[in-house]
Amino acid sequence: MNQWITICEFPLGRDLSPLAEFIRRHELPVRISEENNAQVVASLVPQLVEPLRDLFARWQEGSVDLARVEVQVHDSSEAQGETDKVNGSSEVDGAAAQPATEARAEKTERAESVEPVSAIPQWPLQQTPVSLLLIALCFIGWFLLRQGWAEPLVIYPEQQGDFDLPGSILSQQLSQGEFWRLWTPAMVHFSIPHALFNSLGIWIVGRSLEARAGSLWFALLVLISAPVANIAQYAWSPGNLFGGMSGVVYALIGAALVIQRWQPQWRDVPAALIWLAVVWLLVCMTGLVDYFIPGGIANAAHAGGFAAGLLLGILFCLGGGAQRYFATPAQSQSAQTNTSRKSF
């Protein structure tokens, strides 16, 4: 079986979009993957390793524009090991850095088999501290609820009658300085599976978002989307007790969806998984799932978080943030009397 041979490595923060486009344009049997806290460029063809290592080193130094480099890959039996020619020169190493007036590639040999690459990179834990904190809070919130200590974290349900936001229980809580209640319902989970499901969403989607863009932007995304999701659910169903991190998870999904539209080659999070979550959101909003899950689903929190994630993702990409997502081949307890709980 063909083995990947390392050509070179780059820091995680280095934008490899020009290099990835060069590989794609010339259909080279080369991949970029995340390994050991670095971006590793590797090839299946041994004859390509040294020429490309020299070429990519010159590009890293700034002496070569990959968009203007022409590569011709010939059958090894004809070239006898001389696999790359740039601008028609017979010496690969000497000519690799010379620009061509037209970018034209001819590929006559392709790798017969390509080793599958994991779609979800294995990020070092130190790169995703906010995601790990959110996962811990899911289980801390479940533990506090199980011990009966979650009362300071939730927004109290309203009594039956006309709902008036200025005169609501939430308004009274905020007037007493309890502003944390806008965020803390996201901690409260009604069961271990509830906490596990949301933790899985954060692990798969959140860690890839945070590792690429940095913890500061990721924390801002969470801090904005959590109260949006909580207030949306409270306004929609003020008589229900609710809790859970799914509103935040759907904000992450919304942001990831926008980034993938902006940077189509970014696939740290499989596109099919993103669309599956969107379909699940729509199915839940029909009300069918409420018949099978005790307490029902907090659909307004899902929708509010998703909308917040879409908007923040658009603003992030408009500000140039999508460039950080370069191409790589390579988430119970009963409620009070006369109230029902909703988990999200």
N, C-alpha and C positions, 0 to 999 in steps of 0.2 A: 504494500500500500504506500502511496506517495506520502511523504512527510513534509510538513511545513518547515522551512528553513528561515531563520530570522535574518532579515536584511539590516534593519536598524531599529532604534527605539527613540521615542520622543516623550517629553513630559506630558502629563494629562492636560495641562493647561494650554498646550500648543494647538493652534487651529490648523488642522490637516486637510481643510476643504480643498485647497489647490492640488494637494497630493492625491486625495481621493478622486477628484475629477480627472486627473491625469491617468490614474489606473483604470477608471471607468471608460474614458475616451478611447484608450488603446486596448481595452479588453484583456488586460494582463492577468495572468493567474497569480494575483497578489491580493492579500487581505490586510486589513487593519483591525486589531483586536486589543482589548484591555487585558493586560496581564501584569501581575506584580506591581501595581501602582504605576504603570507606564503604558503608553500606546506602542504596540509592537507591530512593525511592518514585516510581513513574511511572505515567502513565495513557495510554490510547489516545484518550480523548475530550478535546479541548481545553477544552470548557466546564467540565469538572470540575476543571481544574488550580487556578485561583485560589481557588474555594470550599474545596477540600480543603486547599490550602496554608495558608489561614487557620485552618481547623479543626484541622489537625495541629499547627500552631504553638501554638495555645491548649492543645492536649492536652499538648504538650511542656512548656509552662509550668506545667501542673498545674491550669489553670482549667476544664478540660472533662473529663468522664468519658465516654469513647466508648461505654461499655456502655449509657448512658442517652440517647444521641443518636439521633434518628429522622431518616432520610434518605429522601426520595422523589425518584426520578429520572423525569422526564417527557420525552416526545418534544420535540426541539428546535424543531420546527415549531409546536408549541402554545405552548411557553414562550418562544420567541424568544430563546434563549440563556440563559434562567434555568433551569438544569438541576437545581438542588438546592433543596429547601425543607425547613427544619427547624421542626417544631412549627407548620406552616401559615403561617409568615411569608413575605411576598413579597420581603423582602430577605435573600438568602442569607448575605452576609457578616455582617450584624448578628445573624442568628438562629442561626448555626451553633453557637454556644457554649452555647445554652440547652438544658438537659436535658429529656427527655420522660419522662412517667410510664410509658409502655410503649414497648418497642423493637419497632417494626413497620415493615417496609420493603416498598415496592412498586416493582418494577422493570419498566418497559415497553419498554425498549430495551437490547439487548445488542450488544456489538461482534461483527461478523460474522466477523472473523478475529482471532486472537491470535497474536502472534509467539512462536515457541517460545523457551523459556528454557533455557540450559544447566543441567543438573542438578548438575554439579560446578563449584563456584565456582573462580575463578582466584585463589587466596590469595597474598598477597605473601610472598616467601621469608622475610622477617624475622619473620613470624608463626609459622613452623613450623621452628624450628632443630633440634628433637629429631628430627623426621621426616627432615630432610635429613642429619643425622648418622647415623641408622640406614641410610639408603640408601648413604651413603659406606662404612659399615662392611661392608655386603654385598660390595662390590667389593674393599675392603681385605682381607677374609677370603679371598676367592677368590685374590687375588694372593699372599698369604702361603702358602696351600696349594700353589699352583702352583710357588712357589719352594722348597717343602719346609720352610717356617718355621712351620707351623701346629701343630706338636706341643705347644707350651705352651697352646694354646687349647682342645684337645679333651679329652673324658673317654675314657681308654683303654678299649677293649673288654675284657671279662672272658674268661678262658680257659674252655674247655669244662668243665662240671661244675656242681655245685649252686651256685646264686647265694646269697650271704649278704651283705646290705647292710653290716652292721657290719665285715665282713672284706673288703669289696670294694676294688677299686683306687681308686674315688672316695673312699672313706673314708680311704684312705692319703693321697691327694692333699690332702684337706681337713685331715688331721692335720698335714700339713707346711705349712699356711698358704696353700695354693693355692686360696683361696675363689673367685677369679675364674673358675675353670672351671665354676661353676654358671651363668655368663652367656655366656662366650665361645664355646661351641659354636654359638650363634646367628649368630656372624660368619662361620663357615666355610661356604663354598659350593663345590660340586664342579664347577661350570661357569658360564660367562657366562649362558646362558639361565636357570640356577637363580637366579643373583643378580638378573637382570633381572625375572624373574617376581615374586620377593618385593619388589623395589623398587617395582614397579608397584602391588602391594597397599598398600604404605606410602604411596605418592604419592596414591592415590585415597581410601583410607579413613583413613589416619593423619593426613594433613594437615588434613582437615576436622575430625577429632576434636580435634586440637591447637589449631587456630585458634579454635575455639569455646570450649573449656574452659580453654585456657592450657597452657603447656609444663610447668608443675610437675605438674599432675594427669596429663598424658600421660606424662611421664617415670616417674611412680610406677606407672602401668599397665604400662609396658614393663619396669621393673625387677622387678616382682612376677611378671609372666606368663612372662618368659624362663626363670628357674630352675624354675618349675613345669612348663613344657613340657619342659625338658631332663631333669629328674629323672624325669618320667613316662616319657619315651622310654627312658632308661637302665634304669629298673626293669623296663620291659616287655621290652626286648631288650638285655640287658647284653652280649651277645656281638657286637653290631654297632656299628660306627663310624657316628656320625651328625653332622649339622650342618645349619645353615640357619635362616633367620629366619621360616619359615612358622608356627612355634608362636606367635610374637609377632603375626604378621599375623592369625592366627585369634583371638587375644585381642582385637585391634582390631575384628574382625568381630563377636565376641560382644558387646562393649561397644556397638557401633553398633546391633546388633539390639535390645538392651534399650532404648537411648535412643529408637529409632524407635517402640517399643511405648509408651513413656512420653510421647513428644512426637510424635504421628502426623504432624504437618504438617512435621516436619524431613525434608528429602529432599536434603541435600547429597550424600549417597551414595545412589544409586538402590536402592530396596528390592529390586528384582529381582536386582541384583548381590549383595546380602547373602544372599538365599535361594539363589542359584546356588552361592555358596561353601559354604553349609551342605549342599546336595545333594552337591557334590563331596566334602565331608568324609565323608558317609555312603557314597558309592560307593567311595571309597578304602579305607574300613574293611572292605569286603567282601573285599578282597584281589585284586580283578580287575585293578586298575591295576598291581600289582606285576609282572605278566607282561609289561608293555610298557615299564617304566622300569627300567633297570639299577640294581641295589641296592635297589629298592623305595622305598616311601613310609614316612616316620616317622609312622604314624597316631597313635601314643600322644602324640607331641608336639603334633600338631594338636588332638587331643581335650583334652589337658591345657591348652593355651593357650586354646582356646575356652571351656572351663569356667571358667578364671580370668577371662577377659574378661566372661563372663556375671555372675559373682559381683561383680566390681569395678564393673561397669556398674550393677547393682542397688543396691549401696551408694552409688554416686555419685548416682544418681537419688533415692534415699531422703534423701540429704543436700541435696536441692534443686538438684543440678547440671544436671538436665534443663532448667531454665529458661534456661540459656545457649544451648540449641539451639532458638531461636525459629524460627518458620515462615518459610521463604523458598521461592518457586516454584522457584522455581529450584531397583593395588597388586602337568675331571673327572680325578678321579684315583682310582686303585684303592686299596683299603684294605689292611691288613696281611694276611699269610697266615692262613688259617682264620678270617677275619672278613669281613663284608660291610658296605658303607656304606649308610646310609639318609639321604636328603635330605628336608628339609622347609623 
